[in-house]
Amino acid sequence: MDFADLSFPDAPSIHTTPPGPASREILEFQSTHESSAVSYPRGMPMALRRARGATIEDVDGNIYIDFFGGAGVMNVGHGHPAVIEAATEQIGLLTHTLDIPSPARVSMVEALLEVLPEELGKIFFGGPTGSDAVEAAMKLAKFNTGRYPMISFEGAYHGMTSGALSLCSGSPFKGDFLPLLPEVHFVPYSYCYRCPFGQKQESCDLECGKFLEHVVEDSHSGVGEPAAIIVEAIQGEGGSIVPDERFLPKIREICDTYGIVMIDDEIQAGFCRTGKMFACEHTGTIPDIMTLSKALGGVGFPISAVVCREQYNTWPPGKHIGTFRGNMVAYAGGAAAIRFMIESNLAEHALTLGDHMLDRLRELETGSEIVGEVRGKGLMLGVEFVHDRETKEPAPELAAQVRTLCHERGVLIEVGGHYFNVARFLPPLILTEELADRGVDIFMEAVTDLERDGR
């Protein structure tokens, strides 16, 4: 399949500066009738009509290159024909079964078993969101160990339900809802650009890993025996942070030594996003439990899963349940998406195209005074904005301005990071090099124009 055929031709195409009049009318309707918690239209004001591949059209006829991908959901692209065909057929057959088996459920399990590490052979489908998967993983770890404390990382994002939110580090997400679950402890992630131990990459002795081991080993660290350590193999909302290649293996070693369950959150980084089927595979690290969602549903059908080693498959019947753990449409569409990922070698495409985009974006790293670091793996990329490259003072307002300029010129990106100063790229993985280059051109021009015209 030619990936170019999956997207709208001639993207981007901006006829009226967004939001256009039709979008403004719908945005006003939303503002009047929906919750004030709505967030994405504030940064990218528009109303959407349709999408194909790596392109999106709003109700005013503007067509955008999608470097956002539904926050990492649309790995095989919007409206992928094989996924839509499988889902449409399933809609006419059966849509909801709780956990009573069906051919669609079998197809999803078989597809997952084909791509999962062989050590993770037990699959549990819970509620429809990534937060649900994290909640289930946390319960499973506690059930198996009989312990309560959890260790998470600075920069972590694991969801917005109370348990999952307890594992998130960001005060903007959780600050207004404290207290949440007790006995959740945070340690530094391997964030080399802003190393809290003051190290440079060339002198790093993996102090973050050593500190984690100290916290676990020292009975006076203030942390009780942990049930689990939960980690993102590559941090997403934290700012597209790729850790030192020794970091995940060190966590695995610590978990093995001290009898701790290792949970790898692959909700955003999984399913070919980083150039491997799962991001943990870059270092050959196999966790005990893995959480999955987002791209698992093919083109946005809601579904999540927890997969684990056989030894942790200990729940008695009904120990963790949920009404929407039997989404037949998501099973059928998701299985079709996984088959496409395998057949098209989508992980290799993401890795190659991501390297190409990184090479181009690094021109900004050497030539711009407001770009502190360009980083990423595969098609999970980040550009961190600063006011001063020496002090690394975060510049969230510059990242927001670049997002607005890109939106107005036909490219959709998102902002994240510890200080919301990182422009994040999560495009559909069927993005072509031609569309990637057009999008990168627009992004780089936006940065250059912002820097030239004053900040």
Secondary structure as GFF3:
##gff-version 3
##sequence-region A 1 455
A	DSSP	three_ten_helix	3	6	.	.	.	ID=ss1
A	DSSP	alpha_helix	21	33	.	.	.	ID=ss2
A	DSSP	alpha_helix	40	43	.	.	.	ID=ss3
A	DSSP	beta_strand	48	52	.	.	.	ID=ss4
A	DSSP	beta_strand	55	58	.	.	.	ID=ss5
A	DSSP	beta_strand	63	66	.	.	.	ID=ss6
A	DSSP	alpha_helix	69	72	.	.	.	ID=ss7
A	DSSP	alpha_helix	81	91	.	.	.	ID=ss8
A	DSSP	alpha_helix	103	115	.	.	.	ID=ss9
A	DSSP	beta_strand	122	125	.	.	.	ID=ss10
A	DSSP	alpha_helix	130	145	.	.	.	ID=ss11
A	DSSP	beta_strand	150	153	.	.	.	ID=ss12
A	DSSP	alpha_helix	162	166	.	.	.	ID=ss13
A	DSSP	alpha_helix	171	174	.	.	.	ID=ss14
A	DSSP	three_ten_helix	175	177	.	.	.	ID=ss15
A	DSSP	beta_strand	184	187	.	.	.	ID=ss16
A	DSSP	three_ten_helix	192	194	.	.	.	ID=ss17
A	DSSP	alpha_helix	207	217	.	.	.	ID=ss18
A	DSSP	beta_strand	228	231	.	.	.	ID=ss19
A	DSSP	alpha_helix	247	258	.	.	.	ID=ss20
A	DSSP	beta_strand	261	265	.	.	.	ID=ss21
A	DSSP	three_ten_helix	279	283	.	.	.	ID=ss22
A	DSSP	beta_strand	289	292	.	.	.	ID=ss23
A	DSSP	three_ten_helix	294	297	.	.	.	ID=ss24
A	DSSP	beta_strand	305	308	.	.	.	ID=ss25
A	DSSP	three_ten_helix	310	312	.	.	.	ID=ss26
A	DSSP	alpha_helix	328	343	.	.	.	ID=ss27
A	DSSP	alpha_helix	346	367	.	.	.	ID=ss28
A	DSSP	beta_strand	371	377	.	.	.	ID=ss29
A	DSSP	beta_strand	380	388	.	.	.	ID=ss30
A	DSSP	beta_strand	393	394	.	.	.	ID=ss31
A	DSSP	alpha_helix	396	409	.	.	.	ID=ss32
A	DSSP	beta_strand	411	412	.	.	.	ID=ss33
A	DSSP	beta_strand	414	416	.	.	.	ID=ss34
A	DSSP	beta_strand	422	425	.	.	.	ID=ss35
A	DSSP	alpha_helix	433	452	.	.	.	ID=ss36
###
